[in-house]
């Protein structure tokens, strides 16, 4: 069973090398295809990637910065694995959790979400405003889909490749998290959720998502429930 790990990256010179090394450690246990998409970084991220070709299978360098969603969509066209996993290019999510994410595949899972709010693993405390926003976003998704998610905005999402290609994603920004969830929820598939560790970043450490993205998420929940 091959897993295609998509790593969208933008200005992560402090973290990208450590993330790539961490993902590669899991290659001894799993058949992984590593695909990086650099979203036109303006720091040394591109140089670091170019200087370490042994740490990935494919790399795409975009000529224009368009957002996390656009990077994921471009990478999906290149994947050859049976499942696709999104891996953020920072140190918030640990590849040491891959086994937990992959175990439900043995139960024929179609989709596996990590959750920062379940399980007993260490989780760095992060912004209260983000927690409240995530709670209401997840609650609204649950009300409209009748699926009991605990963390729809989580970065770790594992999806069967044929499904992620079938739903034809189009969101270029962080809103792709909502689009993906809402479109998958309309299919007759098996969802699983597993607790993961979490090392959240502050804005000073490079966190990029803002409350503006939260407001966008609320709108996109209704949009993809009703129109697409």
C-alpha positions in Angstrom: 0.0 0.0 0.0 1.7 3.2 -1.2 0.9 6.5 0.5 1.6 9.8 -1.4 2.6 12.4 1.1 1.9 15.9 -0.2 3.9 18.7 1.4 2.7 22.2 0.5 5.3 24.8 1.6 5.7 28.5 1.7 8.5 30.3 3.5 9.5 27.5 5.9 13.3 27.7 5.8 13.4 27.1 9.5 11.4 23.9 9.4 11.3 22.3 6.0 14.6 20.3 6.3 13.6 18.8 9.7 10.1 17.9 8.4 11.6 16.2 5.3 14.0 14.2 7.5 11.2 13.2 9.8 9.0 12.0 7.0 11.9 10.0 5.5 12.4 8.2 8.8 8.9 6.7 8.3 10.0 5.2 4.9 11.6 2.3 6.8 8.0 1.3 7.9 5.8 2.5 5.1 5.9 2.8 1.3 5.8 6.6 1.0 5.9 8.8 -2.1 7.0 12.3 -1.1 5.8 15.2 -3.2 6.7 18.8 -2.3 5.0 21.9 -3.8 6.7 25.2 -3.1 4.2 28.0 -3.3 6.8 30.5 -4.6 8.7 31.0 -1.4 10.7 34.2 -1.0 13.1 33.0 1.7 15.7 30.1 1.4 13.1 27.4 1.3 13.6 26.7 -2.4 17.4 26.5 -2.1 17.1 24.1 0.9 14.8 21.8 -1.1 17.0 21.9 -4.2 20.1 21.0 -2.1 18.4 17.9 -0.7 16.9 15.9 -3.6 17.4 12.6 -1.8 14.7 13.6 0.7 11.7 13.6 -1.8 10.4 11.9 -4.9 9.0 14.9 -6.8 9.1 18.7 -6.3 7.0 21.4 -8.0 8.0 25.0 -7.8 5.2 27.4 -8.5 5.9 30.7 -10.2 3.1 32.5 -8.3 2.0 32.4 -4.6 -1.6 31.2 -4.6 -2.1 29.4 -1.3 -2.1 26.0 0.4 -5.1 24.8 -1.6 -3.5 25.5 -5.0 -0.3 23.6 -4.0 -2.3 20.6 -2.9 -4.4 20.6 -6.1 -1.3 20.7 -8.2 0.3 17.9 -6.3 -2.8 15.6 -6.6 -2.2 15.5 -10.3 1.2 13.9 -9.7 0.4 11.3 -7.0 0.8 7.6 -7.7 -0.1 6.2 -4.3 -3.2 4.4 -3.1 -3.9 7.1 -0.5 -3.0 10.8 -0.2 -1.8 12.4 3.0 -1.4 16.1 3.6 1.7 17.0 5.6 2.2 20.6 6.6 5.8 21.9 6.1 6.3 22.9 9.7 6.7 21.1 13.0 3.1 21.3 14.2 2.3 17.8 13.1 4.7 14.8 13.7 5.2 12.0 11.1 5.7 9.7 14.1 1.9 9.6 14.1 1.7 8.1 10.6 1.1 4.6 12.0 -2.0 5.8 13.8 -3.3 7.5 10.6 -2.6 4.4 8.5 -3.9 1.7 10.8 -7.6 2.3 9.9 -6.7 1.4 6.3 -6.7 -2.2 7.5 -10.4 -1.6 8.3 -10.9 -0.4 4.7 -11.1 3.2 5.7 -11.7 5.7 2.9 -10.8 8.8 4.9 -8.8 9.2 8.1 -8.6 12.5 10.0 -6.2 13.3 12.8 -7.7 15.1 15.8 -5.9 17.5 18.0 -8.7 17.3 20.6 -8.9 13.5 21.3 -6.4 11.1 22.7 -3.8 11.5 25.4 -0.8 12.6 23.4 1.1 15.8 24.3 -0.4 18.9 22.7 1.0 22.4 22.9 -1.5 24.9 24.1 -2.4 27.4 21.4 -4.6 30.5 20.8 -8.0 30.4 22.6 -9.5 32.3 19.7 -8.4 29.6 17.3 -9.9 26.9 19.5 -13.2 28.6 19.7 -13.3 29.2 16.0 -12.4 25.6 15.3 -15.1 24.4 17.7 -17.9 26.3 16.0 -16.6 25.4 12.5 -16.6 21.8 13.4 -20.0 22.0 15.1 -21.5 23.6 12.0 -20.0 20.9 9.7 -21.4 18.2 12.0 -24.9 19.7 12.0 -25.0 20.0 8.2 -23.4 16.6 7.5 -24.5 14.5 10.4 -21.0 13.2 10.9 -19.4 13.5 14.3 -16.0 15.1 13.6 -14.0 16.6 16.4 -11.5 18.6 14.3 -12.3 19.4 10.7 -9.5 22.0 10.4 -6.8 19.6 11.3 -3.8 19.4 8.9 -3.6 15.6 8.9 -6.1 14.2 6.4 -5.6 10.9 4.7 -7.8 10.2 1.7 -8.1 7.4 -0.8 -6.6 8.7 -4.0 -9.5 7.8 -6.3 -11.8 9.8 -4.0 -9.6 12.9 -3.7 -9.3 13.0 -7.5 -13.0 12.3 -8.0 -14.2 15.4 -6.0 -12.2 17.9 -8.1 -11.0 20.4 -5.5 -10.7 24.0 -6.5 -10.1 26.2 -3.4 -6.7 27.8 -3.5 -6.5 29.0 0.1 -6.9 27.4 3.5 -10.6 27.0 2.6 -9.6 23.7 0.9 -9.9 22.1 4.3 -13.6 22.8 4.3 -14.1 22.1 0.6 -12.5 18.7 1.1 -14.6 17.8 4.1 -17.9 19.0 2.7 -17.4 17.2 -0.6 -16.3 14.0 1.0 -19.2 14.1 3.4 -21.6 13.7 0.4 -20.1 10.4 -0.6 -21.0 7.0 0.9 -17.6 6.3 2.4 -16.0 5.2 5.6 -14.6 8.0 7.8 -12.2 7.4 10.7 -10.6 9.7 13.2 -7.5 9.2 15.3 -6.0 11.3 18.1 -2.6 12.9 17.2 0.1 14.9 19.0 0.2 18.6 18.2 3.0 21.2 18.6 1.1 24.4 17.6 3.1 27.5 16.5 2.6 31.1 17.5 2.5 33.9 14.8 6.0 34.8 15.8 7.1 31.3 15.0 5.5 31.4 11.5 1.9 30.5 11.9 0.0 31.7 8.9 -3.8 31.0 9.3 -5.8 33.9 10.8 -9.3 34.6 12.0 -10.0 35.9 8.5 -9.7 32.3 7.3 -12.2 31.3 10.0 -14.8 33.6 8.6 -14.1 32.3 5.2 -14.6 28.7 6.5 -18.1 29.5 7.8 -19.1 30.8 4.4 -17.6 27.9 2.5 -19.4 25.4 4.8 -22.8 26.7 3.5 -21.5 27.1 0.0 -20.3 23.6 -0.5 -23.3 22.1 1.4 -25.8 23.9 -0.9 -24.2 24.7 -4.2 -21.4 22.2 -4.9 
